[in-house]
């Protein structure tokens, strides 16, 4: 590594350019474990840490509210890698885990659901992940598509430096928002979500409809405000 630019430093710069600062910092730290006096890596380390500690704001695609995240922002540097691997279907649960997963009918002590219970598939335990099947009728789906399609707009994020809304490569989708009072089908779906989750919808957002098209995605991110919380460790 004495000649040329060490590979971890080059990779770190590459990830920084693509916006993955946590992984860039992680690779830089690994290089410094090997060459503690590497001047460029030392400078990059200070710069990356400074970038992560900055307060930044992102706005949702409904343009209705800000989400403030205050540093230091140290995320799982391999979160993106795991996310992409999972999306490609390359991660399979071991047999001893899948053997404990079941499908079942759920009523949640709701009299109506005793007649038409929810079909629930257990996808994972600890954390618990569930898939609800056949929760909307074809007519409800068509109504939602009809109302949402003319309102679709490219999702945006807020630039942390300028405060301006802009598109980003890590968020590629179009979305629209539907109010409960617009149609009986929207009202029915909203009530069904309440029945599924046991949560009140009085403080919930409007129904968000998202179209990711071909190749669309939204990389791992947070949807809540945090104050001085360090996530992960690098």
C-alpha positions, 0 to 999 in steps of 0.5 A: 500500500506504500505506492499509489492510493490505498484501495480503502481510501479510493473506495471511501472517496467513491462512496462519498461521491455517491452520497454514502458518507457513513460507509466512506467514513467506515472504510477510511477508519479501516485504512487508518487502522493499517496506516495511522499516519496516512495524511489524506485519510486523516483529512477525509476522516475529519471531513466525513465526521463533520458532514455527518454531524451537520444538522440537515432537514428533509421534506416529505413528498407531500411538501407538508412538513419538515423532518429535522435530524440532528447529528451526529448522524452515524448510520449502519455503513452496510445498511444500503448493501443489505437493503440492495441484497434483500431487494434482489431476493438474495437473502433467505431465512434459514429453515429453523426460522421459517418452520416457526412462521405460520399463516392465520386468520385474525379477528382482533375481537372485532365482531365484523371480522368474525365474518370476514377475518384478515388473512395474515402471513407471518414473515419474520419474528423478532422483529415481528413482520406480517403480510396482510393478504386480500385487504382491498377489493378490485373496485377499491383498487381501481378507485384509488388508481383513478383518483391518484394517477392525475395527481402523481408528482415526482417525490422530492427531498430538501437540500440540506444546504439551500433548503430548496426542494429537489429530486434525488437519486436515492428517492425515485418515485411518484406519489399522491395523497388522498383524503378520506372524505373524497370517496367511500372507498378511501374511507373504507380502506382507512377504517380497515387499516385501523382494524388491522393495526388496532390504531386510531386513524385520527392522527394518521396521514392521508392515504399515500399512493406511490408509483415506483415505476421501473427501477424506482426505489427509496433507499433506507432512511428515517421518517421521524425527528431525532435529537442527538442520537447516534445510530450504529457505530463505525 
